[in-house]
Amino acid sequence: MTNVDLTTQLQKISGLLQPYQFGIGGSCLLWRLGLETEPKDIDIVCTEQDFKAIFQVLSAEFQQQYSPAHPQYVSAHFARFSRAGWPDIELMAGIAVKRNNAIVSWTFKSQRCHWQDNICWMPPADWLQLYQLFDRPQRVAQLRRYLVRLRLNSLS
């Protein structure tokens, strides 16, 4: 898959979902920031209120895939979709993780997302929090370095 294909795919999804509160993040966001060369999937986070509607939109375009329950990820809503020639799509809302016999939740704030080149992106700082929550230390380190460089460049 080429970067042109991925951009076109992200624009198509963003166009389909434009009426709803959502944002694209994960490895696609890292790709946009120059931190990832080949995203493996498209992560879409949305509000719990819009999950059902977005699920229906995606179901009309993509095939839903079975996702076994994960012992630590206990989000309120999760679905995976696929289609030939596309990365898998993971849709999630009401994100929560089980840690030390407690549930740690994260709240999606759609007003923090921004549109660029007809794609609705989540902010890197949100994915820093999510990668910390998901216990993904390499991704946390990548985003921390990026955000530090961004901050240092803004001071020059």
N, C-alpha and C positions, 0 to 999 in steps of 0.2 A: 504494500500500500504506500502510495506517495503522500507527501505532505499536502499536495493539492487535493487529493482525494479526501484526506481527513478534514481539511478545512471545509470542503464542500459538504461533507457528511455532517459536521458540526453545525454548519449554517442551516442545513435542511432540518435537523432536529430542533434547533433554536426557533426556526420559523414555525414548525408544527406546534411548539410549546409556548409560543409568544404570549398567548392569553393568560398563562399561568405563572405562578411564583416558583421559579426554579433557577438553578445555576449549574454550570458545567465546571467540574474540578478534577481532582485526581491527577493521573498521569497525563491527561490531555492539557490540563493547566500547566503542569511542569514542562510539557512540550512547548506550549506557547511562550513560556518564560525562558526557553533555551536550556532547560535542565534535563530534558528527556528526549531521546531521538526517535523512539518507536513505542508510543502508548499501546498498551495491550487491550484496554477497554475504555469505554466512555462512561465516566461517573457523573450521574445527574442527581443532585440533591434538590428536594422540593419541600414545600410545606405539607403537613399532614392533611390539611384541608384539600389540597390539590392532587394528592397522590392518586386517588381513584380516577379522576379525569385524565391525568397524564398517563396512567396505566392503560386506560382505554385507547387513547391516541396512539401510544406506542404499540399496543396489541394489534391495531389495524395495519401497522406498517412492518412489524417485526414478529418473529416467533418467540413466544415465551419459553424460557428454559427452566427446568427444575433446579432449584437451589436447596441443597440439604441444610438443615439448621446448623448453625455454628454455636459451640458451647459458650463462647464469650460475647459474640455480637447478638444483641437482643433488641435491635431496632424495631420500632412499631411496624414499619413497612419496608419491604425489600422485594425487588423483582429483577430478574435477569432476562434480557432479550438478545436474540441473535438474528443475523441475516447474512447470506453469502456476500463476501466482499467487504464486510463491515467488521469493525471490532465489536465484541460483545458490549452491550449497554447494561449498566447497573443503575437502577432507580432506587433511591432510598429516601425515607422520611422518618422523623422521630428517632433520630440516631441515638443509640445507647449501647454501652458496653458493660459487661459484668466484670467487676474488679474486686477482689478480696471480699466476696460475699455481699457486695453492694452494687447497685446499678448507677453508673455515671452517664448522664444524658448530655446531649449537645443540642442547642437550639439553632436552627437555620433562620437566618435573617435575610430575606430576599432583597431588602433595600440596600444591602451591602454589595450586591452583584452589580456588574456594569456590562453594557453592550459595547463590543468592539468588533468591527468587520462582520456585523450581523450574527454574532455569537454572544450568548449571555454567559459571562465568566464569573465564577466565584472569586473572592479575593484570596491571595496567597496566605494571608494571616489566618483565614478560616481553615485552610487545609493544613497549616502548621498545627493548629489545635486538633484537627481530626486525625492527622497522622500520629500525634502524641497519644490521643485516645485509643487509636488502633494498634499502638505499640509497634510503630514502623520507624525505628531509629535512623535508618539510612535516609528515608524521605524527610524526616525531621531535620537532619543535618543539612541536606540539600537546601531546604527552604530557609533555614536559619541563615546559612551563608548568603543566599540570594537577598534576603531581607536586610541583612547587615550591609551588603554592598549597595543596595538601593538607598539605604539611609545615609551611608557615607557619601555617596554620589550627590545626594540632595544637599549635603552640607558644603560641597565644594563650589 
